[in-house]
Amino acid sequence: MVSTTLISSVPQYVSAEEHRNIVGSTPTSFNDIPPVLRHKEDNVRVMLDPPLQTFTEQDCANGTLFVIENALVFMSSTGVGFQVPYPAITLHAIARPESGPSIYCQLDELTGEPGAAESPENDEASDMRELSIIPSNPASLELIFEAMSLCASLHPDPNVSDDDDLDEAFMDESAFETFTGEEGDELSEVGRVRSDFVNNSRYAPY
């Protein structure tokens, strides 16, 4: 089962203000509170490579993007859509190629599968899918990117332990390739911190 799933309606969500009001009223169960919508963008086009089965080019041509805390959702104007859980988004960045700016994502389609992390078959390109999010208003790219970064931070990788983070902090800096921006991509917040640490430019502990 792939991580990116087709949907026929937008999942339930609440605004940040509605969430504050619900929490302030001391609900019976906090688990029943719908996730928060962090950003909504109309007039968005998407590109999927490889494409989702039965999700056509017409479906990709125009729709609305919902950056919800539990999933990234695209609902096409044709009435069908898809959602991606954040643990499946292994990379997201602002790309500015000559063809036009977009949010570029790499999706791990085996996220959550039993034994997926240990399977050598996960190295195959077929397990990955590329997603490009192209809003009609390029000025909204930063807002989408920041909302996705916030939501992704709420879903840390369960396969990474504190010891792994500590070991990574003391890895040989030659193991990293310094980001130069030559391909027109901007680093995510994690990438920016990594770059600063490697280059000793502005790293400071919190």
PyRosetta script that sets phi, psi and omega in degrees:
from pyrosetta import init, pose_from_sequence

init()
pose = pose_from_sequence("MVSTTLISSVPQYVSAEEHRNIVGSTPTSFNDIPPVLRHKEDNVRVMLDPPLQTFTEQDCANGTLFVIENALVFMSSTGVGFQVPYPAITLHAIARPESGPSIYCQLDELTGEPGAAESPENDEASDMRELSIIPSNPASLELIFEAMSLCASLHPDPNVSDDDDLDEAFMDESAFETFTGEEGDELSEVGRVRSDFVNNSRYAPY")
pose.set_psi(1, 128.4)
pose.set_omega(1, -177.6)
pose.set_phi(2, -81.8)
pose.set_psi(2, 159.8)
pose.set_omega(2, -178.3)
pose.set_phi(3, -75.4)
pose.set_psi(3, -34.2)
pose.set_omega(3, 179.7)
pose.set_phi(4, -83.3)
pose.set_psi(4, 118.6)
pose.set_omega(4, -174.8)
pose.set_phi(5, -120.4)
pose.set_psi(5, 145.1)
pose.set_omega(5, 177.9)
pose.set_phi(6, -77.2)
pose.set_psi(6, 145.4)
pose.set_omega(6, 179.1)
pose.set_phi(7, -136.3)
pose.set_psi(7, 159.0)
pose.set_omega(7, 178.8)
pose.set_phi(8, -112.5)
pose.set_psi(8, -4.8)
pose.set_omega(8, 177.2)
pose.set_phi(9, -152.6)
pose.set_psi(9, 156.8)
pose.set_omega(9, -179.9)
pose.set_phi(10, -75.1)
pose.set_psi(10, 132.7)
pose.set_omega(10, 178.2)
pose.set_phi(11, -60.3)
pose.set_psi(11, 155.2)
pose.set_omega(11, -179.8)
pose.set_phi(12, -65.7)
pose.set_psi(12, 140.9)
pose.set_omega(12, 178.3)
pose.set_phi(13, -152.0)
pose.set_psi(13, 168.6)
pose.set_omega(13, 174.5)
pose.set_phi(14, -130.9)
pose.set_psi(14, 159.0)
pose.set_omega(14, 175.4)
pose.set_phi(15, -77.7)
pose.set_psi(15, 167.2)
pose.set_omega(15, 179.0)
pose.set_phi(16, -61.7)
pose.set_psi(16, -38.2)
pose.set_omega(16, 179.3)
pose.set_phi(17, -67.0)
pose.set_psi(17, -42.8)
pose.set_omega(17, 178.1)
pose.set_phi(18, -62.2)
pose.set_psi(18, -38.6)
pose.set_omega(18, 179.2)
pose.set_phi(19, -62.8)
pose.set_psi(19, -42.9)
pose.set_omega(19, 178.7)
pose.set_phi(20, -62.0)
pose.set_psi(20, -40.7)
pose.set_omega(20, -179.6)
pose.set_phi(21, -66.7)
pose.set_psi(21, -39.7)
pose.set_omega(21, 179.5)
pose.set_phi(22, -65.8)
pose.set_psi(22, -45.9)
pose.set_omega(22, 179.8)
pose.set_phi(23, -63.6)
pose.set_psi(23, -38.7)
pose.set_omega(23, -179.1)
pose.set_phi(24, -67.6)
pose.set_psi(24, -21.9)
pose.set_omega(24, 179.8)
pose.set_phi(25, -88.1)
pose.set_psi(25, 3.9)
pose.set_omega(25, -179.8)
pose.set_phi(26, 53.1)
pose.set_psi(26, 75.7)
pose.set_omega(26, -179.1)
pose.set_phi(27, -68.0)
pose.set_psi(27, 162.1)
pose.set_omega(27, 179.4)
pose.set_phi(28, -61.1)
pose.set_psi(28, -41.1)
pose.set_omega(28, 179.5)
pose.set_phi(29, -139.6)
pose.set_psi(29, 123.9)
pose.set_omega(29, 177.8)
pose.set_phi(30, -71.6)
pose.set_psi(30, -22.0)
pose.set_omega(30, -179.9)
pose.set_phi(31, -68.0)
pose.set_psi(31, -19.3)
pose.set_omega(31, -178.2)
pose.set_phi(32, -89.5)
pose.set_psi(32, -2.1)
pose.set_omega(32, -179.9)
pose.set_phi(33, -75.1)
pose.set_psi(33, 126.6)
pose.set_omega(33, 179.1)
pose.set_phi(34, -62.3)
pose.set_psi(34, 154.6)
pose.set_omega(34, 178.5)
pose.set_phi(35, -66.7)
pose.set_psi(35, 158.9)
pose.set_omega(35, -176.1)
pose.set_phi(36, -88.6)
pose.set_psi(36, 136.7)
pose.set_omega(36, 172.5)
pose.set_phi(37, -82.4)
pose.set_psi(37, 118.0)
pose.set_omega(37, -177.7)
pose.set_phi(38, -94.0)
pose.set_psi(38, -24.7)
pose.set_omega(38, 176.2)
pose.set_phi(39, -163.3)
pose.set_psi(39, 142.9)
pose.set_omega(39, 175.6)
pose.set_phi(40, -129.8)
pose.set_psi(40, 131.1)
pose.set_omega(40, -177.8)
pose.set_phi(41, -132.6)
pose.set_psi(41, 119.2)
pose.set_omega(41, 176.5)
pose.set_phi(42, -85.9)
pose.set_psi(42, 167.3)
pose.set_omega(42, 176.9)
pose.set_phi(43, 55.4)
pose.set_psi(43, 57.6)
pose.set_omega(43, 179.9)
pose.set_phi(44, -115.5)
pose.set_psi(44, 139.8)
pose.set_omega(44, 174.0)
pose.set_phi(45, -112.4)
pose.set_psi(45, 144.9)
pose.set_omega(45, 178.6)
pose.set_phi(46, -126.3)
pose.set_psi(46, 156.8)
pose.set_omega(46, 174.4)
pose.set_phi(47, -131.7)
pose.set_psi(47, 132.5)
pose.set_omega(47, 179.8)
pose.set_phi(48, -122.2)
pose.set_psi(48, 130.7)
pose.set_omega(48, 179.3)
pose.set_phi(49, -139.5)
pose.set_psi(49, 111.0)
pose.set_omega(49, -0.9)
pose.set_phi(50, -72.2)
pose.set_psi(50, 157.9)
pose.set_omega(50, -178.3)
pose.set_phi(51, -68.2)
pose.set_psi(51, 157.2)
pose.set_omega(51, 173.6)
pose.set_phi(52, -76.9)
pose.set_psi(52, 138.4)
pose.set_omega(52, 179.2)
pose.set_phi(53, -60.1)
pose.set_psi(53, 130.4)
pose.set_omega(53, 179.6)
pose.set_phi(54, 73.9)
pose.set_psi(54, -4.2)
pose.set_omega(54, 176.8)
pose.set_phi(55, -95.0)
pose.set_psi(55, 104.8)
pose.set_omega(55, -168.1)
pose.set_phi(56, -84.3)
pose.set_psi(56, 172.8)
pose.set_omega(56, 175.4)
pose.set_phi(57, -62.3)
pose.set_psi(57, -34.4)
pose.set_omega(57, 176.7)
pose.set_phi(58, -64.3)
pose.set_psi(58, -39.2)
pose.set_omega(58, 177.3)
pose.set_phi(59, -63.5)
pose.set_psi(59, -33.7)
pose.set_omega(59, -177.8)
pose.set_phi(60, -78.8)
pose.set_psi(60, -17.5)
pose.set_omega(60, -167.5)
pose.set_phi(61, -67.0)
pose.set_psi(61, -34.2)
pose.set_omega(61, -178.2)
pose.set_phi(62, -161.2)
pose.set_psi(62, 138.8)
pose.set_omega(62, 178.8)
pose.set_phi(63, -177.1)
pose.set_psi(63, -163.5)
pose.set_omega(63, -178.5)
pose.set_phi(64, -121.3)
pose.set_psi(64, 134.9)
pose.set_omega(64, 178.1)
pose.set_phi(65, -98.9)
pose.set_psi(65, 131.5)
pose.set_omega(65, 176.9)
pose.set_phi(66, -118.1)
pose.set_psi(66, 114.3)
pose.set_omega(66, 175.6)
pose.set_phi(67, -95.1)
pose.set_psi(67, 91.2)
pose.set_omega(67, -178.2)
pose.set_phi(68, -100.0)
pose.set_psi(68, 151.9)
pose.set_omega(68, -173.3)
pose.set_phi(69, -60.5)
pose.set_psi(69, -26.9)
pose.set_omega(69, -177.5)
pose.set_phi(70, -101.2)
pose.set_psi(70, -11.3)
pose.set_omega(70, -179.1)
pose.set_phi(71, -166.7)
pose.set_psi(71, 152.0)
pose.set_omega(71, 171.7)
pose.set_phi(72, -91.9)
pose.set_psi(72, 125.2)
pose.set_omega(72, -172.3)
pose.set_phi(73, -124.0)
pose.set_psi(73, 135.0)
pose.set_omega(73, 170.6)
pose.set_phi(74, -121.9)
pose.set_psi(74, 124.1)
pose.set_omega(74, 178.0)
pose.set_phi(75, -116.3)
pose.set_psi(75, 115.8)
pose.set_omega(75, -177.4)
pose.set_phi(76, -74.0)
pose.set_psi(76, 155.8)
pose.set_omega(76, 175.4)
pose.set_phi(77, -67.2)
pose.set_psi(77, -12.0)
pose.set_omega(77, 177.7)
pose.set_phi(78, -81.2)
pose.set_psi(78, -9.2)
pose.set_omega(78, 177.5)
pose.set_phi(79, 100.7)
pose.set_psi(79, 1.4)
pose.set_omega(79, 175.0)
pose.set_phi(80, -120.9)
pose.set_psi(80, 161.3)
pose.set_omega(80, -179.0)
pose.set_phi(81, -159.5)
pose.set_psi(81, -169.4)
pose.set_omega(81, 176.9)
pose.set_phi(82, -148.4)
pose.set_psi(82, 159.6)
pose.set_omega(82, 176.1)
pose.set_phi(83, -133.6)
pose.set_psi(83, 149.6)
pose.set_omega(83, -178.9)
pose.set_phi(84, -130.3)
pose.set_psi(84, 123.7)
pose.set_omega(84, 174.8)
pose.set_phi(85, -70.4)
pose.set_psi(85, 145.5)
pose.set_omega(85, -174.3)
pose.set_phi(86, -62.4)
pose.set_psi(86, -34.1)
pose.set_omega(86, 176.6)
pose.set_phi(87, -59.8)
pose.set_psi(87, -20.8)
pose.set_omega(87, 179.4)
pose.set_phi(88, -82.4)
pose.set_psi(88, -13.8)
pose.set_omega(88, 179.6)
pose.set_phi(89, -89.3)
pose.set_psi(89, 97.4)
pose.set_omega(89, -175.2)
pose.set_phi(90, -82.4)
pose.set_psi(90, -16.6)
pose.set_omega(90, 179.1)
pose.set_phi(91, -155.1)
pose.set_psi(91, 136.5)
pose.set_omega(91, 168.5)
pose.set_phi(92, -143.0)
pose.set_psi(92, 137.9)
pose.set_omega(92, -175.4)
pose.set_phi(93, -155.8)
pose.set_psi(93, 158.2)
pose.set_omega(93, 172.7)
pose.set_phi(94, -86.0)
pose.set_psi(94, 121.0)
pose.set_omega(94, 179.4)
pose.set_phi(95, -108.2)
pose.set_psi(95, 139.2)
pose.set_omega(95, -179.9)
pose.set_phi(96, -128.6)
pose.set_psi(96, 63.8)
pose.set_omega(96, 176.8)
pose.set_phi(97, -74.8)
pose.set_psi(97, 172.1)
pose.set_omega(97, -179.2)
pose.set_phi(98, -62.3)
pose.set_psi(98, -26.7)
pose.set_omega(98, -178.6)
pose.set_phi(99, -73.0)
pose.set_psi(99, -13.6)
pose.set_omega(99, 178.8)
pose.set_phi(100, 130.1)
pose.set_psi(100, 152.1)
pose.set_omega(100, -177.4)
pose.set_phi(101, -73.0)
pose.set_psi(101, 153.8)
pose.set_omega(101, -179.7)
pose.set_phi(102, -162.0)
pose.set_psi(102, 170.1)
pose.set_omega(102, 166.8)
pose.set_phi(103, -94.9)
pose.set_psi(103, 118.4)
pose.set_omega(103, -179.7)
pose.set_phi(104, -101.0)
pose.set_psi(104, 130.8)
pose.set_omega(104, -179.3)
pose.set_phi(105, -129.3)
pose.set_psi(105, 147.2)
pose.set_omega(105, 168.5)
pose.set_phi(106, -112.8)
pose.set_psi(106, 129.4)
pose.set_omega(106, -175.9)
pose.set_phi(107, -113.0)
pose.set_psi(107, 131.6)
pose.set_omega(107, 174.9)
pose.set_phi(108, -91.1)
pose.set_psi(108, 108.4)
pose.set_omega(108, -173.5)
pose.set_phi(109, -80.7)
pose.set_psi(109, 1.2)
pose.set_omega(109, 177.7)
pose.set_phi(110, -111.5)
pose.set_psi(110, 10.3)
pose.set_omega(110, 179.3)
pose.set_phi(111, -58.7)
pose.set_psi(111, 129.2)
pose.set_omega(111, 179.0)
pose.set_phi(112, 90.5)
pose.set_psi(112, -7.7)
pose.set_omega(112, 178.0)
pose.set_phi(113, -74.4)
pose.set_psi(113, 138.4)
pose.set_omega(113, 178.3)
pose.set_phi(114, -58.7)
pose.set_psi(114, 126.0)
pose.set_omega(114, 178.5)
pose.set_phi(115, 74.6)
pose.set_psi(115, 10.1)
pose.set_omega(115, -176.5)
pose.set_phi(116, -63.9)
pose.set_psi(116, -38.8)
pose.set_omega(116, -176.4)
pose.set_phi(117, -66.3)
pose.set_psi(117, -30.5)
pose.set_omega(117, -176.7)
pose.set_phi(118, -91.9)
pose.set_psi(118, -13.6)
pose.set_omega(118, -174.0)
pose.set_phi(119, -73.7)
pose.set_psi(119, 126.1)
pose.set_omega(119, 178.1)
pose.set_phi(120, -65.8)
pose.set_psi(120, -17.6)
pose.set_omega(120, -180.0)
pose.set_phi(121, -68.9)
pose.set_psi(121, -14.5)
pose.set_omega(121, -178.9)
pose.set_phi(122, -69.1)
pose.set_psi(122, -12.3)
pose.set_omega(122, 178.7)
pose.set_phi(123, -77.4)
pose.set_psi(123, -11.4)
pose.set_omega(123, -177.4)
pose.set_phi(124, -75.2)
pose.set_psi(124, 142.5)
pose.set_omega(124, -177.8)
pose.set_phi(125, -62.4)
pose.set_psi(125, -24.1)
pose.set_omega(125, -177.4)
pose.set_phi(126, -66.3)
pose.set_psi(126, -17.4)
pose.set_omega(126, 179.1)
pose.set_phi(127, -82.9)
pose.set_psi(127, -6.2)
pose.set_omega(127, -178.2)
pose.set_phi(128, -112.8)
pose.set_psi(128, 151.0)
pose.set_omega(128, 175.1)
pose.set_phi(129, -134.4)
pose.set_psi(129, 139.8)
pose.set_omega(129, 177.2)
pose.set_phi(130, -98.9)
pose.set_psi(130, 136.0)
pose.set_omega(130, 178.9)
pose.set_phi(131, -126.3)
pose.set_psi(131, 126.7)
pose.set_omega(131, 173.9)
pose.set_phi(132, -115.3)
pose.set_psi(132, 129.0)
pose.set_omega(132, -179.9)
pose.set_phi(133, -109.6)
pose.set_psi(133, 116.3)
pose.set_omega(133, -174.2)
pose.set_phi(134, -118.8)
pose.set_psi(134, 97.5)
pose.set_omega(134, 177.8)
pose.set_phi(135, -76.7)
pose.set_psi(135, 149.9)
pose.set_omega(135, 178.3)
pose.set_phi(136, -67.8)
pose.set_psi(136, -24.7)
pose.set_omega(136, 177.3)
pose.set_phi(137, -105.4)
pose.set_psi(137, 102.3)
pose.set_omega(137, -177.6)
pose.set_phi(138, -59.6)
pose.set_psi(138, -23.4)
pose.set_omega(138, -178.7)
pose.set_phi(139, -65.9)
pose.set_psi(139, -17.7)
pose.set_omega(139, -178.8)
pose.set_phi(140, -84.4)
pose.set_psi(140, -4.7)
pose.set_omega(140, -177.8)
pose.set_phi(141, -57.7)
pose.set_psi(141, -45.3)
pose.set_omega(141, -179.1)
pose.set_phi(142, -63.0)
pose.set_psi(142, -40.3)
pose.set_omega(142, -179.7)
pose.set_phi(143, -64.7)
pose.set_psi(143, -42.4)
pose.set_omega(143, 178.1)
pose.set_phi(144, -64.3)
pose.set_psi(144, -45.4)
pose.set_omega(144, -178.7)
pose.set_phi(145, -60.3)
pose.set_psi(145, -47.2)
pose.set_omega(145, -178.5)
pose.set_phi(146, -65.8)
pose.set_psi(146, -38.4)
pose.set_omega(146, 178.3)
pose.set_phi(147, -65.4)
pose.set_psi(147, -41.4)
pose.set_omega(147, 177.8)
pose.set_phi(148, -64.9)
pose.set_psi(148, -39.3)
pose.set_omega(148, 179.3)
pose.set_phi(149, -63.2)
pose.set_psi(149, -41.8)
pose.set_omega(149, 178.5)
pose.set_phi(150, -62.5)
pose.set_psi(150, -47.5)
pose.set_omega(150, -178.6)
pose.set_phi(151, -65.8)
pose.set_psi(151, -38.4)
pose.set_omega(151, 179.7)
pose.set_phi(152, -63.9)
pose.set_psi(152, -34.3)
pose.set_omega(152, -179.8)
pose.set_phi(153, -66.7)
pose.set_psi(153, -18.0)
pose.set_omega(153, 178.7)
pose.set_phi(154, -82.4)
pose.set_psi(154, -6.0)
pose.set_omega(154, -176.9)
pose.set_phi(155, -130.0)
pose.set_psi(155, 70.0)
pose.set_omega(155, 179.6)
pose.set_phi(156, -63.0)
pose.set_psi(156, 153.1)
pose.set_omega(156, -179.8)
pose.set_phi(157, -66.8)
pose.set_psi(157, 117.5)
pose.set_omega(157, -178.8)
pose.set_phi(158, -69.2)
pose.set_psi(158, -15.2)
pose.set_omega(158, -178.9)
pose.set_phi(159, -86.0)
pose.set_psi(159, -4.9)
pose.set_omega(159, -179.7)
pose.set_phi(160, -104.7)
pose.set_psi(160, 119.3)
pose.set_omega(160, 180.0)
pose.set_phi(161, -93.4)
pose.set_psi(161, 169.4)
pose.set_omega(161, 176.5)
pose.set_phi(162, -61.2)
pose.set_psi(162, -35.6)
pose.set_omega(162, 179.0)
pose.set_phi(163, -64.5)
pose.set_psi(163, -37.7)
pose.set_omega(163, 178.8)
pose.set_phi(164, -64.0)
pose.set_psi(164, -41.1)
pose.set_omega(164, 179.0)
pose.set_phi(165, -62.7)
pose.set_psi(165, -40.6)
pose.set_omega(165, -179.4)
pose.set_phi(166, -66.4)
pose.set_psi(166, -43.9)
pose.set_omega(166, 178.9)
pose.set_phi(167, -61.5)
pose.set_psi(167, -39.7)
pose.set_omega(167, -177.2)
pose.set_phi(168, -65.4)
pose.set_psi(168, -33.9)
pose.set_omega(168, -178.0)
pose.set_phi(169, -65.4)
pose.set_psi(169, -23.5)
pose.set_omega(169, -178.3)
pose.set_phi(170, -109.8)
pose.set_psi(170, 19.9)
pose.set_omega(170, 177.2)
pose.set_phi(171, -72.7)
pose.set_psi(171, 154.2)
pose.set_omega(171, 176.8)
pose.set_phi(172, -60.5)
pose.set_psi(172, 126.4)
pose.set_omega(172, -176.7)
pose.set_phi(173, -63.5)
pose.set_psi(173, -17.9)
pose.set_omega(173, 177.9)
pose.set_phi(174, -68.8)
pose.set_psi(174, -13.8)
pose.set_omega(174, 179.1)
pose.set_phi(175, -74.3)
pose.set_psi(175, -13.3)
pose.set_omega(175, -178.3)
pose.set_phi(176, -105.7)
pose.set_psi(176, 146.2)
pose.set_omega(176, 174.2)
pose.set_phi(177, -99.2)
pose.set_psi(177, 120.4)
pose.set_omega(177, -176.6)
pose.set_phi(178, -66.0)
pose.set_psi(178, 131.4)
pose.set_omega(178, -179.9)
pose.set_phi(179, -73.5)
pose.set_psi(179, 126.5)
pose.set_omega(179, -178.5)
pose.set_phi(180, -109.0)
pose.set_psi(180, -15.9)
pose.set_omega(180, -179.5)
pose.set_phi(181, 79.7)
pose.set_psi(181, 8.3)
pose.set_omega(181, -175.9)
pose.set_phi(182, -65.6)
pose.set_psi(182, -26.1)
pose.set_omega(182, -178.5)
pose.set_phi(183, -93.8)
pose.set_psi(183, 6.8)
pose.set_omega(183, 174.3)
pose.set_phi(184, 83.6)
pose.set_psi(184, 12.9)
pose.set_omega(184, -179.5)
pose.set_phi(185, -99.6)
pose.set_psi(185, 146.1)
pose.set_omega(185, 174.8)
pose.set_phi(186, -103.4)
pose.set_psi(186, 143.5)
pose.set_omega(186, -179.0)
pose.set_phi(187, -73.5)
pose.set_psi(187, 148.3)
pose.set_omega(187, 169.2)
pose.set_phi(188, -72.5)
pose.set_psi(188, 173.5)
pose.set_omega(188, 179.8)
pose.set_phi(189, -57.9)
pose.set_psi(189, -40.1)
pose.set_omega(189, 178.6)
pose.set_phi(190, -62.0)
pose.set_psi(190, -43.4)
pose.set_omega(190, 179.9)
pose.set_phi(191, -65.0)
pose.set_psi(191, -36.3)
pose.set_omega(191, 179.6)
pose.set_phi(192, -65.7)
pose.set_psi(192, -42.5)
pose.set_omega(192, 178.3)
pose.set_phi(193, -63.9)
pose.set_psi(193, -43.6)
pose.set_omega(193, 178.6)
pose.set_phi(194, -60.0)
pose.set_psi(194, -42.8)
pose.set_omega(194, -179.1)
pose.set_phi(195, -65.0)
pose.set_psi(195, -42.2)
pose.set_omega(195, 179.3)
pose.set_phi(196, -64.1)
pose.set_psi(196, -38.9)
pose.set_omega(196, -179.7)
pose.set_phi(197, -64.9)
pose.set_psi(197, -45.4)
pose.set_omega(197, -178.1)
pose.set_phi(198, -65.3)
pose.set_psi(198, -39.0)
pose.set_omega(198, -175.7)
pose.set_phi(199, -94.2)
pose.set_psi(199, 1.3)
pose.set_omega(199, 178.0)
pose.set_phi(200, 54.9)
pose.set_psi(200, 34.8)
pose.set_omega(200, -174.5)
pose.set_phi(201, -87.6)
pose.set_psi(201, -45.4)
pose.set_omega(201, -179.5)
pose.set_phi(202, -152.9)
pose.set_psi(202, 31.5)
pose.set_omega(202, 179.9)
pose.set_phi(203, -73.3)
pose.set_psi(203, 131.5)
pose.set_omega(203, 175.6)
pose.set_phi(204, -148.9)
pose.set_psi(204, 135.0)
pose.set_omega(204, 179.9)
pose.set_phi(205, -67.0)
pose.set_psi(205, 150.8)
pose.set_omega(205, 179.5)
pose.set_phi(206, -79.4)
pose.dump_pdb("model.pdb")
